[in-house]
Amino acid sequence: YTQLVVLHVGSNDIQHKGPEEIAKEVEALSKCVMVNGLSKIAISDIIYRDHDNFKLNARIEKVNSLLAKFCKAKNWSLIPQ
């Protein structure tokens, strides 16, 4: 059985979904993984885009902030990018 699952998700959604929606979907996926008996989850930050894409990077920053709060509340690891 798997002891650790790393979730690196949300990158493809960042252009057409809001930060709160993406964070909630990651949370739902995480809960689904936990229901299946896995002991540890680590969530990876969404990787920032080109330095000149300020609007998109601001959205990514918001999602990453929400993911950090969620991980802290669940005592899960957050993998910074």
Secondary structure, DSSP 4 states (H G I P E B T S, - for coil): --SEEEE---TTTTTTS-HHHHHHHHHHHHHHHHHTT-SEEEEEPPPP--TT-HHHHHHHHHHHHHHHHHHHHHT-EEE--
